[in-house]
Amino acid sequence: MVEIRHRVGISGSAQEIYALLTTDDGLSRWWTTDSHGAGEPGSIIAFRFGEAGPDFEVLELLPHSKVVWRHSGEMPPAWKGSEVSFQLEETATQTFVNFRHYNWQHSDDFLAHCSTKWGMFMMSIKSCIETGRGYPYPDDIHIEFDEKS
């Protein structure tokens, strides 16, 4: 199995970051403005990027420490069976977000595309906490991916 990993230090508390990962309002501030369904384990969060987007089931919530989602749905097909985790590690001066998107079936150009986008969205979390403004879709940096090429 293949995975995407990122580690970002943020000048903010684990509590602040956890709220961005576990509420509709928080999620809409850094990933996509059309986010709904956040809640307790078993909840399905719908993330829309225009007309379509992935759904994730909330698997695990450890307050101010860990968030785990499992892809739930058909879009995008390469994400079927994959999981996303955010492990928060608070120190005296910052909080590290240790991000993983794992259980990919294979490494390809789409995985590289998603790795780049996840990295940009991790920086959106950082900006959201440190400046008060994230860069969620549709205000994110757009990169193109064409599955036919």
Backbone bond lengths (Angstrom), bond angles and torsions (degrees), N, CA, C in turn:
res aa  C-N    CA-C-N  psi(-1)  N-CA   C-N-CA  omega(-1)  CA-C   N-CA-C  phi
1 M - - - 1.455 - - 1.521 109.72 -
2 V 1.306 114.90 151.78 1.459 122.39 -177.66 1.523 108.61 -113.46
3 E 1.335 116.43 152.95 1.456 119.13 178.59 1.524 110.98 -143.61
4 I 1.323 114.21 158.69 1.457 123.60 172.42 1.524 106.09 -106.55
5 R 1.340 116.39 136.62 1.467 120.66 178.40 1.521 109.33 -134.83
6 H 1.329 115.10 142.05 1.460 122.19 172.85 1.525 107.73 -143.26
7 R 1.329 115.82 148.83 1.465 122.28 176.02 1.524 106.77 -134.82
8 V 1.329 116.15 120.73 1.457 121.49 -176.21 1.521 109.33 -130.24
9 G 1.335 116.49 129.62 1.458 121.98 174.06 1.520 109.42 -89.34
10 I 1.322 115.82 132.56 1.464 121.62 -176.52 1.518 109.34 -128.44
11 S 1.326 115.63 134.29 1.471 120.95 176.41 1.519 108.65 -79.61
12 G 1.309 115.88 80.15 1.456 122.78 -179.94 1.508 109.17 -173.36
13 S 1.312 115.88 170.95 1.468 120.30 -177.22 1.528 111.53 -86.88
14 A 1.317 114.57 156.99 1.465 120.48 174.68 1.524 110.27 -60.58
15 Q 1.331 117.34 -34.09 1.464 121.07 178.90 1.531 111.23 -62.38
16 E 1.331 117.49 -43.28 1.469 121.05 179.13 1.529 111.16 -64.63
17 I 1.321 116.34 -44.03 1.467 120.91 -178.71 1.524 109.96 -67.53
18 Y 1.319 117.35 -42.54 1.463 122.05 179.07 1.535 110.28 -56.33
19 A 1.327 117.71 -40.51 1.473 121.13 178.79 1.527 111.14 -63.63
20 L 1.334 117.92 -33.48 1.469 120.60 177.25 1.526 111.76 -68.98
21 L 1.318 117.28 -23.98 1.468 122.65 -176.03 1.518 113.90 -95.72
22 T 1.333 117.85 -10.47 1.467 119.43 -169.36 1.525 114.85 -127.81
23 T 1.317 117.45 4.38 1.469 120.55 178.49 1.519 109.80 -128.97
24 D 1.320 116.69 151.05 1.470 119.99 177.61 1.519 111.04 -58.24
25 D 1.340 116.78 -44.09 1.458 120.37 179.77 1.527 110.73 -61.52
26 G 1.317 117.02 -45.38 1.460 120.44 179.95 1.511 112.50 -62.90
27 L 1.324 117.43 -47.71 1.463 121.50 -179.44 1.531 111.66 -61.26
28 S 1.320 116.52 -36.54 1.472 120.18 -178.57 1.526 111.63 -73.56
29 R 1.317 117.73 -10.57 1.467 120.94 179.68 1.524 112.84 -87.35
30 W 1.371 118.33 -15.52 1.466 118.67 -177.56 1.529 115.15 -132.97
31 W 1.355 120.20 -24.14 1.469 118.99 -176.50 1.523 111.71 -106.68
32 T 1.322 117.83 -65.30 1.460 121.08 173.88 1.519 108.13 -145.28
33 T 1.320 115.70 140.47 1.462 119.61 -177.89 1.521 111.67 -66.30
34 D 1.333 117.65 -16.21 1.466 122.21 178.80 1.531 109.08 -104.41
35 S 1.319 115.42 77.28 1.469 123.13 179.83 1.519 108.41 -125.30
36 H 1.339 116.07 128.28 1.459 118.24 177.75 1.528 111.38 -154.15
37 G 1.329 114.71 148.91 1.452 121.69 177.61 1.512 114.34 112.38
38 A 1.344 118.24 0.91 1.465 120.06 -179.11 1.521 110.25 -59.53
39 G 1.314 116.21 143.08 1.454 120.88 179.88 1.514 110.65 179.75
40 E 1.299 115.36 -155.67 1.461 122.81 -177.63 1.534 110.82 -70.35
41 P 1.346 117.87 167.55 1.456 120.05 175.40 1.533 110.95 -50.41
42 G 1.327 114.37 137.43 1.458 121.48 -175.08 1.519 112.64 100.56
43 S 1.320 117.28 -20.49 1.471 121.25 177.01 1.525 109.86 -66.83
44 I 1.322 116.10 150.33 1.465 121.96 175.08 1.519 107.99 -110.69
45 I 1.333 115.73 121.23 1.462 121.00 178.07 1.522 108.04 -98.06
46 A 1.329 116.17 127.00 1.465 122.35 177.02 1.521 108.30 -100.13
47 F 1.317 115.86 123.10 1.460 122.74 176.36 1.516 107.70 -112.87
48 R 1.320 117.75 120.49 1.456 120.85 -177.74 1.520 110.28 -114.95
49 F 1.328 113.68 133.63 1.460 123.54 176.39 1.527 105.00 -118.68
50 G 1.325 116.43 83.60 1.455 120.76 -170.42 1.518 108.60 80.63
51 E 1.299 117.22 -129.26 1.468 122.17 -176.35 1.525 113.91 -78.90
52 A 1.326 118.07 -22.07 1.459 120.51 -173.24 1.522 110.33 -133.40
53 G 1.318 114.48 171.46 1.457 119.80 176.41 1.509 110.72 166.36
54 P 1.320 116.19 171.50 1.465 120.24 -175.89 1.525 112.55 -80.53
55 D 1.305 114.44 156.26 1.461 123.04 169.31 1.527 106.57 -114.00
56 F 1.322 115.90 144.94 1.457 121.47 176.91 1.518 109.29 -132.58
57 E 1.335 115.46 137.77 1.462 121.35 171.60 1.523 108.31 -88.56
58 V 1.312 116.45 133.45 1.465 120.66 175.24 1.529 107.21 -74.80
59 L 1.337 116.42 119.72 1.466 121.06 -179.31 1.520 112.73 -97.93
60 E 1.337 115.79 -41.72 1.461 119.02 -172.79 1.518 110.12 -147.92
61 L 1.325 115.66 136.71 1.456 122.54 174.81 1.524 108.35 -134.36
62 L 1.318 116.12 115.85 1.460 122.09 172.25 1.521 105.70 -114.29
63 P 1.330 117.87 106.67 1.463 120.80 -172.30 1.528 113.83 -46.35
64 H 1.325 113.51 127.49 1.466 124.22 176.44 1.518 113.19 62.30
65 S 1.351 116.65 18.21 1.455 119.64 -174.22 1.531 114.14 -136.86
66 K 1.344 117.49 -47.03 1.466 119.24 -171.70 1.518 111.06 -153.25
67 V 1.350 114.77 140.55 1.464 123.09 175.50 1.525 106.52 -134.69
68 V 1.342 117.07 130.74 1.465 121.36 178.15 1.523 108.59 -131.61
69 W 1.349 114.92 132.04 1.464 122.06 175.83 1.531 108.67 -123.77
70 R 1.349 116.00 151.64 1.471 121.53 171.48 1.522 108.65 -118.26
71 H 1.321 116.11 134.57 1.457 120.52 177.94 1.524 108.85 -57.26
72 S 1.312 115.66 133.87 1.460 121.41 -176.42 1.521 107.63 -137.43
73 G 1.295 117.33 101.85 1.451 119.78 -179.24 1.518 110.98 141.38
74 E 1.295 114.89 -167.01 1.460 121.23 -173.79 1.522 114.20 -105.23
75 M 1.320 117.47 -16.45 1.457 120.76 -171.18 1.515 110.92 -116.42
76 P 1.306 120.85 130.94 1.463 127.09 -13.59 1.531 110.49 -79.31
77 P 1.323 117.07 149.79 1.468 120.56 -175.72 1.535 113.79 -55.97
78 A 1.320 117.94 -35.24 1.473 121.02 -178.17 1.526 112.26 -65.07
79 W 1.338 117.62 -17.49 1.454 120.30 -178.31 1.525 113.01 -89.68
80 K 1.326 118.57 -5.07 1.462 120.42 -178.55 1.522 110.53 -54.29
81 G 1.328 115.44 128.83 1.454 121.33 178.94 1.515 114.59 80.77
82 S 1.322 117.38 -2.63 1.470 119.06 -178.72 1.528 110.88 -84.71
83 E 1.321 114.67 159.62 1.454 121.30 177.88 1.515 109.45 -130.51
84 V 1.327 114.84 155.43 1.460 123.00 178.99 1.520 107.33 -124.09
85 S 1.328 116.25 134.92 1.466 118.92 175.14 1.525 109.99 -133.88
86 F 1.314 113.32 146.53 1.455 123.15 174.79 1.524 106.08 -124.16
87 Q 1.322 116.99 111.49 1.455 122.10 177.13 1.532 106.35 -104.14
88 L 1.326 116.77 125.26 1.457 121.73 -177.48 1.523 109.25 -103.49
89 E 1.324 115.20 130.53 1.461 122.06 -177.45 1.529 107.73 -127.71
90 E 1.321 115.95 102.21 1.462 120.90 -176.54 1.525 110.71 -89.54
91 T 1.343 115.42 132.07 1.458 121.77 175.60 1.530 107.63 -117.01
92 A 1.314 117.01 -175.50 1.468 120.55 -179.85 1.531 111.89 -67.17
93 T 1.327 117.81 -24.21 1.469 119.89 -173.57 1.525 114.92 -116.51
94 Q 1.335 118.00 -15.98 1.466 120.44 -178.17 1.522 110.22 -164.78
95 T 1.317 114.39 172.07 1.463 120.49 173.45 1.518 107.74 -118.34
96 F 1.330 115.42 129.72 1.462 120.18 176.12 1.521 108.74 -91.54
97 V 1.333 115.70 134.21 1.457 122.09 170.37 1.523 106.09 -101.74
98 N 1.321 115.56 113.83 1.461 121.90 175.69 1.521 106.71 -100.15
99 F 1.323 115.13 105.82 1.462 122.59 -174.05 1.521 109.83 -102.42
100 R 1.340 115.14 139.01 1.476 121.46 173.03 1.520 109.11 -138.41
101 H 1.328 116.76 136.55 1.467 122.78 167.37 1.530 103.54 -122.66
102 Y 1.337 116.32 106.45 1.459 120.89 -167.86 1.522 112.30 -126.68
103 N 1.334 114.69 173.72 1.472 124.84 -175.25 1.525 112.36 73.23
104 W 1.326 116.33 29.10 1.466 120.24 170.44 1.528 107.39 -68.51
105 Q 1.321 117.31 144.97 1.457 121.01 -179.23 1.524 112.59 -75.91
106 H 1.343 117.17 -31.87 1.468 119.55 -179.44 1.534 110.09 -160.55
107 S 1.319 113.49 163.11 1.458 121.04 178.65 1.538 108.51 -94.27
108 D 1.330 115.96 129.03 1.460 120.23 179.06 1.530 108.97 -155.35
109 D 1.325 116.88 -170.80 1.461 121.04 -178.80 1.525 111.92 -64.77
110 F 1.335 117.83 -32.15 1.460 119.61 179.20 1.528 110.84 -68.09
111 L 1.327 117.08 -38.25 1.466 120.31 175.79 1.532 109.34 -61.70
112 A 1.323 117.91 -42.94 1.469 121.06 178.44 1.525 110.32 -61.99
113 H 1.323 116.90 -43.00 1.468 121.94 176.96 1.528 110.03 -58.41
114 C 1.322 116.76 -49.40 1.463 120.94 -177.82 1.525 111.56 -65.40
115 S 1.325 117.59 -35.77 1.448 120.47 177.46 1.525 110.62 -61.96
116 T 1.319 116.43 -44.11 1.464 120.61 177.67 1.519 110.51 -61.76
117 K 1.342 116.80 -47.19 1.465 120.18 -179.41 1.528 111.66 -64.27
118 W 1.338 117.92 -43.06 1.461 119.50 177.78 1.526 110.52 -60.00
119 G 1.327 117.45 -41.05 1.462 120.42 177.71 1.523 111.40 -60.01
120 M 1.321 115.96 -42.03 1.466 119.68 177.92 1.523 110.66 -65.52
121 F 1.326 117.47 -39.09 1.465 119.31 179.44 1.535 111.79 -71.98
122 M 1.333 118.03 -28.06 1.469 119.18 172.89 1.529 109.37 -65.07
123 M 1.321 116.63 -38.61 1.465 120.21 176.70 1.532 110.39 -68.82
124 S 1.327 117.60 -27.76 1.462 121.01 175.04 1.532 110.30 -66.28
125 I 1.342 117.01 -39.56 1.469 120.51 175.08 1.527 109.05 -61.20
126 K 1.314 116.81 -47.45 1.469 122.16 -179.96 1.522 110.17 -56.86
127 S 1.325 117.07 -48.43 1.457 121.57 -179.33 1.521 110.98 -63.96
128 C 1.306 116.57 -40.52 1.469 121.59 -179.64 1.528 110.60 -58.99
129 I 1.323 116.28 -44.23 1.464 120.79 -179.49 1.526 110.96 -73.85
130 E 1.318 117.15 -45.12 1.459 120.52 -171.66 1.525 114.49 -81.76
131 T 1.341 117.99 -27.56 1.469 120.16 -177.21 1.521 112.97 -120.83
132 G 1.338 116.48 -12.18 1.462 119.81 -176.76 1.516 113.45 88.87
133 R 1.347 117.26 -0.34 1.465 120.32 -178.71 1.519 110.10 -135.60
134 G 1.341 115.87 117.28 1.451 121.28 172.94 1.517 109.90 -93.81
135 Y 1.325 115.48 -176.86 1.461 121.35 -179.22 1.529 109.96 -129.26
136 P 1.348 116.32 66.27 1.465 119.44 179.16 1.528 110.75 -74.91
137 Y 1.340 115.77 158.84 1.458 120.32 171.44 1.526 107.57 -57.44
138 P 1.307 121.10 134.57 1.460 129.04 10.46 1.514 114.88 -93.92
139 D 1.321 118.89 13.01 1.464 121.89 -178.67 1.524 112.65 -96.91
140 D 1.329 117.87 11.70 1.460 121.84 179.34 1.525 109.93 -80.07
141 I 1.326 115.69 172.80 1.465 120.71 172.90 1.516 106.86 -78.44
142 H 1.321 116.33 123.02 1.468 120.64 -177.73 1.529 110.72 -90.04
143 I 1.320 114.62 135.12 1.460 121.79 170.55 1.521 105.53 -125.53
144 E 1.276 116.60 152.71 1.462 120.09 -175.43 1.531 110.85 -100.17
145 F 1.313 114.22 147.59 1.455 120.82 173.40 1.518 107.71 -141.86
146 D 1.323 116.58 126.69 1.449 122.01 179.51 1.527 107.38 -121.46
147 E 1.334 116.53 109.67 1.478 120.67 -177.30 1.519 112.61 -62.83
148 K 1.322 119.39 -16.96 1.452 122.11 -177.30 1.519 112.45 -84.60
149 S 1.338 117.65 -13.09 1.467 118.61 -177.67 1.503 111.76 -87.70
